[in-house]
């Protein structure tokens, strides 16, 4: 179990807006400003990583299943004025924000940034909307207050393939669906992944060499 801040003997989880500001500061330093959508998804990955490692949530606020994927409402409200535009001109010093986050929590955020910080909006969208995702399991169109349980997120991230492999598989699935090369069946688990890999090899043999570009 990680070391967590305590208040009156109670465990206090990270404040999601502080974590979001840290991500915004890191992205700014890297010259890759983030949108609200991207911040939400990076926080979701950090939350899942933390749950799978420690069995407790990174953010007590949790995530809800909205149209655009998992959303942490306090973070959405904090930066909603930016709409779909990059979040800029927000006071956020990475060192100052890091001082508000305990080391294990910060490590989860750093991992999320390292693994997904260069993913495009469309790549993040495809990944959090995967058929087997926790979001998919509870999403109801037009209803934005459905909670995605931490238990389902923990189970999902515990068995999740590497970001690099998922990125390739998501591209394969998208290309397959666009081309209509294979039936639009749901691919789940190790057996499904093996079928995806075999399908990928067949497509490469047929000439789709740019798939992983």
Residue frames relative to the residue before (quaternion, step in Angstrom):
aa qw qx qy qz dx dy dz
X 1.0000 0.0000 0.0000 0.0000 0.00 0.00 0.00
X 0.4777 -0.6815 0.4748 0.2862 3.55 -1.03 0.76
X 0.5151 -0.5561 0.5241 0.3882 3.53 -1.34 0.17
X 0.0491 -0.8006 0.5972 0.0035 3.59 -0.81 1.00
X 0.5628 -0.5863 0.4568 0.3618 3.56 -1.15 0.59
X 0.1865 -0.7918 0.5743 0.0917 3.56 -1.06 0.72
X 0.0674 -0.7665 0.6383 0.0224 3.53 -1.12 0.72
X 0.8314 -0.0680 0.0055 0.5514 3.54 -0.44 1.20
X 0.7143 -0.4469 0.2537 0.4751 3.57 1.11 0.66
X 0.6328 0.5243 -0.3342 0.4616 3.60 1.25 -0.20
X 0.4834 -0.6459 0.5058 0.3055 3.55 -1.09 0.72
X 0.1504 -0.7878 0.5943 0.0596 3.56 -0.89 0.97
X 0.2799 -0.7733 0.5464 0.1587 3.59 -0.61 1.10
X 0.6923 -0.4830 0.3383 0.4159 3.54 -1.29 0.29
X 0.4207 -0.6540 0.5569 0.2917 3.54 -1.17 0.61
X 0.4455 -0.7372 0.4326 0.2663 3.60 -0.55 1.10
X 0.6314 0.5260 -0.3531 0.4471 3.61 1.04 -0.65
X 0.6100 0.5269 -0.3507 0.4769 3.61 1.07 -0.66
X 0.6553 0.5063 -0.3038 0.4712 3.56 0.95 -0.90
X 0.6395 0.5243 -0.3206 0.4620 3.56 1.01 -0.82
X 0.6577 0.5036 -0.3133 0.4643 3.58 0.94 -0.84
X 0.6096 0.5314 -0.3570 0.4675 3.59 1.07 -0.63
X 0.6562 0.5034 -0.3097 0.4691 3.59 0.91 -0.88
X 0.6404 0.5275 -0.3211 0.4566 3.57 0.98 -0.87
X 0.6602 0.5056 -0.3030 0.4655 3.58 0.99 -0.84
X 0.6527 0.5073 -0.3105 0.4692 3.58 0.95 -0.87
X 0.6613 0.5057 -0.3030 0.4639 3.57 0.95 -0.88
X 0.6222 0.5371 -0.3319 0.4629 3.56 1.04 -0.77
X 0.6612 0.5065 -0.3032 0.4629 3.58 0.92 -0.91
X 0.6963 0.4607 -0.2593 0.4855 3.58 1.14 -0.68
X 0.4730 -0.6891 0.4303 0.3410 3.58 1.29 -0.10
X 0.6323 0.4964 -0.3367 0.4903 3.59 1.21 0.52
X 0.1225 -0.8304 0.5388 0.0715 3.63 0.40 1.16
X 0.3467 -0.7670 0.5176 0.1534 3.54 -1.03 0.89
X 0.3879 -0.6608 0.5836 0.2688 3.54 -1.25 0.50
X 0.6828 -0.4436 0.3669 0.4498 3.56 -1.30 0.16
X 0.6216 0.5552 -0.3319 0.4419 3.57 0.99 -0.86
X 0.6955 0.4753 -0.2808 0.4600 3.58 0.82 -0.99
X 0.6216 0.5328 -0.3401 0.4625 3.58 1.00 -0.78
X 0.6390 0.5409 -0.3220 0.4421 3.57 0.93 -0.92
X 0.7115 0.4659 -0.2745 0.4487 3.55 0.82 -0.98
X 0.6338 0.5133 -0.3391 0.4689 3.60 1.02 -0.70
X 0.6312 0.5136 -0.3265 0.4808 3.58 1.03 -0.73
X 0.6286 0.5392 -0.3246 0.4569 3.57 1.04 -0.79
X 0.6592 0.4937 -0.3111 0.4742 3.58 0.94 -0.85
X 0.6438 0.5100 -0.3235 0.4698 3.59 0.98 -0.80
X 0.6297 0.5383 -0.3149 0.4633 3.57 1.04 -0.85
X 0.6815 0.4854 -0.2831 0.4688 3.57 0.92 -0.91
X 0.6263 0.5344 -0.3236 0.4664 3.55 1.02 -0.84
X 0.6759 0.4998 -0.2886 0.4583 3.57 0.92 -0.93
X 0.6457 0.5211 -0.3146 0.4611 3.57 0.96 -0.86
X 0.6841 0.4943 -0.2951 0.4478 3.58 0.89 -0.91
X 0.7065 0.4673 -0.2584 0.4644 3.58 1.09 -0.67
X 0.8234 0.2433 -0.0901 0.5046 3.57 0.89 -0.95
X 0.4317 -0.7260 0.4480 0.2930 3.59 1.20 -0.27
X 0.6931 0.3752 -0.2733 0.5514 3.57 1.25 0.31
X 0.5653 -0.6455 0.3927 0.3309 3.60 -1.06 0.67
X 0.4825 -0.6322 0.5214 0.3092 3.53 -1.16 0.62
X 0.7887 0.1607 -0.0624 0.5901 3.56 1.04 -0.86
X 0.4159 -0.7161 0.5022 0.2491 3.58 -0.72 1.05
X 0.5937 0.5959 -0.3593 0.4041 3.59 1.14 -0.61
X 0.2834 -0.7986 0.4891 0.2065 3.58 1.14 -0.57
X 0.4545 -0.6723 0.5225 0.2617 3.54 -1.37 -0.22
X 0.2358 -0.7522 0.6014 0.1299 3.52 -1.22 0.66
X 0.4702 -0.6738 0.5000 0.2737 3.56 -1.23 0.57
X 0.0004 -0.7963 0.6021 -0.0586 3.56 -0.23 1.31
X 0.7360 -0.4214 0.2833 0.4478 3.56 -1.30 0.19
X 0.7650 0.3774 -0.1906 0.4859 3.56 0.95 -0.88
X 0.7411 -0.3913 0.2193 0.4995 3.58 1.17 0.48
X 0.7573 -0.3499 0.2647 0.4837 3.60 -1.25 -0.28
X 0.0252 -0.8023 0.5954 -0.0343 3.57 -0.91 0.97
X 0.2500 -0.7114 0.6372 0.1594 3.54 -1.11 0.83
X 0.4175 -0.7764 0.4039 0.2446 3.62 -0.15 1.26
X 0.6549 0.5092 -0.3593 0.4275 3.68 0.79 -0.77
X 0.6541 0.4984 -0.3125 0.4755 3.58 1.04 -0.73
X 0.6175 0.5393 -0.3484 0.4544 3.57 0.98 -0.78
X 0.6839 0.4864 -0.2921 0.4586 3.57 0.86 -0.96
X 0.6400 0.5596 -0.3298 0.4105 3.59 0.97 -0.83
X 0.8116 0.2297 -0.0939 0.5288 3.59 1.04 -0.76
X 0.3225 0.7927 -0.4710 0.2137 3.59 1.25 0.31
X 0.5687 0.6123 -0.3893 0.3875 3.61 1.13 -0.52
X 0.6434 0.5342 -0.3261 0.4409 3.60 1.16 -0.47
X 0.3203 -0.7595 0.5098 0.2464 3.58 1.22 -0.28
X 0.7675 -0.2975 0.2497 0.5100 3.56 -0.82 -1.04
X 0.4963 0.6631 -0.4224 0.3682 3.59 1.29 0.11
X 0.6279 -0.5205 0.4033 0.4150 3.60 -1.21 0.36
X 0.4366 -0.6795 0.5271 0.2642 3.56 -1.11 0.74
X 0.0962 0.8042 -0.5722 0.1288 3.56 -0.43 1.24
X 0.8102 0.2790 -0.2122 0.4698 3.54 -1.34 0.30
X 0.4561 0.6328 -0.4797 0.4018 3.55 1.05 0.84
X 0.4346 -0.6981 0.4933 0.2836 3.63 -0.64 1.04
X 0.2788 0.7509 -0.5495 0.2376 3.57 -0.48 1.19
X 0.0531 -0.7946 0.6045 -0.0191 3.54 -0.23 1.31
X 0.4592 -0.7344 0.4182 0.2736 3.58 -0.54 1.14
X 0.6646 0.4987 -0.3199 0.4553 3.60 0.96 -0.76
X 0.6560 0.4987 -0.3149 0.4709 3.57 0.98 -0.82
X 0.6653 0.4884 -0.3075 0.4735 3.58 0.96 -0.84
X 0.6291 0.5449 -0.3383 0.4391 3.59 1.02 -0.76
X 0.6275 0.5578 -0.3353 0.4274 3.58 1.09 -0.69
X 0.6577 0.5047 -0.3024 0.4704 3.59 1.24 -0.36
X 0.6957 0.4459 -0.2371 0.5107 3.56 1.32 -0.21
X 0.4247 -0.7120 0.4782 0.2897 3.61 -0.78 0.91
X 0.7050 -0.5263 0.2736 0.3888 3.60 -1.12 0.62
X 0.6716 0.4919 -0.3135 0.4568 3.61 0.90 -0.84
X 0.6380 0.5147 -0.3183 0.4762 3.56 1.04 -0.78
X 0.6544 0.5126 -0.3063 0.4639 3.55 0.96 -0.89
X 0.6212 0.5486 -0.3399 0.4445 3.59 1.03 -0.75
X 0.6416 0.5151 -0.3237 0.4672 3.59 1.03 -0.76
X 0.6495 0.5033 -0.3092 0.4787 3.57 1.03 -0.79
X 0.6454 0.5177 -0.3176 0.4633 3.57 0.98 -0.83
X 0.6362 0.5243 -0.3220 0.4655 3.56 1.03 -0.80
X 0.6474 0.5162 -0.3193 0.4610 3.58 0.94 -0.86
X 0.6603 0.4972 -0.3085 0.4708 3.58 0.95 -0.85
X 0.6663 0.5089 -0.3046 0.4521 3.59 0.92 -0.90
X 0.7309 0.4451 -0.2373 0.4597 3.58 0.96 -0.87
X 0.8370 0.2174 -0.0545 0.4992 3.58 0.94 -0.88
X 0.4352 0.7436 -0.4376 0.2573 3.59 1.23 -0.12
X 0.7320 0.3928 -0.2383 0.5032 3.58 1.14 -0.53
X 0.4495 0.6738 -0.4697 0.3513 3.60 1.22 0.20
X 0.4635 -0.6679 0.5083 0.2841 3.55 -1.07 0.77
X 0.6743 -0.4729 0.3670 0.4323 3.55 -1.28 0.26
X 0.6711 0.4986 -0.3084 0.4537 3.59 0.90 -0.87
X 0.6367 0.5157 -0.3351 0.4652 3.61 1.04 -0.68
X 0.6404 0.5049 -0.3210 0.4815 3.58 0.99 -0.77
X 0.6216 0.5458 -0.3305 0.4545 3.56 0.99 -0.86
X 0.6810 0.4949 -0.2933 0.4531 3.58 0.79 -1.04
X 0.6875 0.5070 -0.2984 0.4257 3.59 0.91 -0.85
X 0.7250 0.4205 -0.2671 0.4757 3.61 0.83 -0.87
X 0.6848 0.4421 -0.2843 0.5047 3.59 1.28 -0.26
X 0.2753 0.7715 -0.5273 0.2259 3.60 1.19 0.38
X 0.6316 -0.5849 0.3480 0.3712 3.63 -1.01 0.77
X 0.7533 0.3990 -0.2157 0.4762 3.60 1.02 -0.75
X 0.4422 0.7385 -0.4270 0.2772 3.59 1.27 0.05
X 0.6245 -0.5335 0.4065 0.4001 3.62 -1.20 0.43
X 0.5977 0.5616 -0.3584 0.4459 3.59 1.08 -0.70
X 0.6660 0.5203 -0.3002 0.4423 3.56 0.86 -1.00
X 0.6610 0.5589 -0.3068 0.3956 3.56 1.03 -0.79
X 0.8037 0.2659 -0.1317 0.5158 3.61 1.12 -0.53
X 0.4869 0.7032 -0.4294 0.2901 3.60 1.20 -0.29
X 0.0432 -0.7524 0.6572 0.0078 3.52 -1.09 0.90
X 0.4758 -0.6992 0.4526 0.2827 3.59 -0.62 1.12
X 0.8262 0.2162 -0.1824 0.4872 3.55 -0.93 0.97
X 0.6882 0.4127 -0.2776 0.5282 3.59 1.27 -0.01
X 0.1202 -0.8625 0.4913 0.0183 3.56 -0.25 1.31
X 0.6637 0.5284 -0.3176 0.4237 3.62 1.18 0.09
X 0.4024 0.7067 -0.4847 0.3221 3.58 1.21 0.43
X 0.3428 -0.7636 0.5147 0.1858 3.58 -0.63 1.12
X 0.2898 -0.6956 0.6270 0.1975 3.55 -1.10 0.79
X 0.3869 -0.7624 0.4597 0.2402 3.59 -0.42 1.15
X 0.5423 -0.6149 0.4656 0.3332 3.54 -1.10 0.73
X 0.5934 0.5752 -0.3682 0.4260 3.58 1.10 -0.62
X 0.6814 0.4744 -0.2956 0.4725 3.59 0.90 -0.90
X 0.6307 0.5188 -0.3324 0.4718 3.59 1.06 -0.72
X 0.6456 0.5235 -0.3210 0.4539 3.58 0.93 -0.86
X 0.6728 0.4943 -0.3012 0.4608 3.59 0.84 -0.94
X 0.6543 0.5240 -0.3103 0.4484 3.56 0.96 -0.87
X 0.7286 0.4356 -0.2521 0.4646 3.58 0.79 -0.98
X 0.5688 0.5962 -0.3871 0.4137 3.60 1.14 -0.48
X 0.7802 0.3012 -0.1473 0.5281 3.59 1.03 -0.79
X 0.4096 0.7544 -0.4428 0.2589 3.58 1.27 0.14
X 0.4737 -0.6550 0.5100 0.2940 3.55 -1.07 0.82
X 0.6761 -0.5003 0.3504 0.4121 3.57 -1.25 0.35
X 0.6240 -0.5472 0.3935 0.3953 3.61 -1.12 0.54
X 0.6499 0.5283 -0.3267 0.4379 3.59 0.93 -0.85
X 0.6785 0.4747 -0.2949 0.4768 3.58 0.91 -0.89
X 0.6541 0.5096 -0.3218 0.4571 3.60 0.92 -0.85
X 0.6118 0.5551 -0.3510 0.4409 3.55 1.01 -0.77
X 0.6721 0.4826 -0.2852 0.4837 3.56 0.96 -0.87
X 0.6648 0.5048 -0.3049 0.4585 3.58 0.94 -0.88
X 0.6350 0.5240 -0.3304 0.4615 3.58 1.02 -0.76
X 0.6448 0.5067 -0.3192 0.4749 3.57 1.02 -0.78
X 0.6298 0.5305 -0.3264 0.4641 3.54 1.03 -0.79
X 0.6670 0.5052 -0.3038 0.4556 3.56 0.86 -0.99
X 0.6651 0.5021 -0.3037 0.4618 3.57 0.95 -0.88
X 0.6632 0.4950 -0.3035 0.4722 3.57 0.94 -0.88
X 0.6331 0.5382 -0.3209 0.4545 3.55 1.01 -0.85
X 0.6787 0.4888 -0.2912 0.4644 3.57 0.90 -0.94
X 0.6581 0.5158 -0.3095 0.4529 3.58 1.00 -0.83
X 0.7334 0.4245 -0.2228 0.4820 3.57 0.98 -0.89
X 0.3232 -0.7538 0.5058 0.2672 3.55 1.16 -0.57
X 0.2906 0.7995 -0.4848 0.2033 3.57 1.18 0.55
X 0.7969 0.1490 -0.0472 0.5835 3.55 1.08 -0.77
X 0.6307 -0.5197 0.3930 0.4216 3.60 -1.17 0.41
X 0.4786 -0.6942 0.4665 0.2671 3.54 -1.08 0.75
X 0.1853 0.8064 -0.5381 0.1608 3.57 0.81 0.99
X 0.5253 -0.6179 0.4781 0.3371 3.55 -1.20 0.48
X 0.2007 -0.7814 0.5836 0.0922 3.56 -0.85 1.01
X 0.0921 0.8148 -0.5588 0.1240 3.58 -0.45 1.23
X 0.8462 0.2296 -0.1526 0.4560 3.56 -1.13 0.68
X 0.7603 -0.3938 0.2694 0.4408 3.53 -1.37 -0.04
X 0.6509 0.5101 -0.3266 0.4577 3.58 0.94 -0.83
X 0.6574 0.5030 -0.3068 0.4698 3.54 0.99 -0.84
X 0.6323 0.5319 -0.3279 0.4580 3.53 1.03 -0.80
X 0.6305 0.5297 -0.3338 0.4588 3.59 1.00 -0.79
X 0.6404 0.5127 -0.3219 0.4727 3.57 1.03 -0.78
X 0.6315 0.5286 -0.3301 0.4614 3.56 1.03 -0.79
X 0.6571 0.5100 -0.3160 0.4564 3.57 0.91 -0.89
X 0.6532 0.5031 -0.3161 0.4692 3.58 0.95 -0.84
X 0.6418 0.5124 -0.3219 0.4710 3.57 1.01 -0.81
X 0.6201 0.5478 -0.3290 0.4550 3.55 1.05 -0.81
X 0.6543 0.5124 -0.3121 0.4603 3.58 0.94 -0.89
X 0.6480 0.5177 -0.3178 0.4595 3.55 1.01 -0.82
X 0.6620 0.4992 -0.3099 0.4654 3.57 0.97 -0.83
X 0.6279 0.5229 -0.3345 0.4696 3.57 1.02 -0.76
X 0.6486 0.5174 -0.3166 0.4598 3.56 0.98 -0.84
X 0.6756 0.4885 -0.2870 0.4717 3.55 1.16 -0.62
X 0.6933 -0.5159 0.2671 0.4264 3.56 1.27 -0.03
X 0.5387 0.6130 -0.4268 0.3896 3.61 1.19 0.13
X 0.0445 0.8638 -0.4984 0.0586 3.56 0.66 1.14
X 0.6613 0.5360 -0.3233 0.4134 3.62 1.13 -0.34
X 0.3465 0.7999 -0.4518 0.1898 3.56 1.29 0.03
X 0.7753 0.3497 -0.1860 0.4920 3.57 0.89 -0.87
X 0.3792 0.7760 -0.4509 0.2253 3.57 1.22 0.14
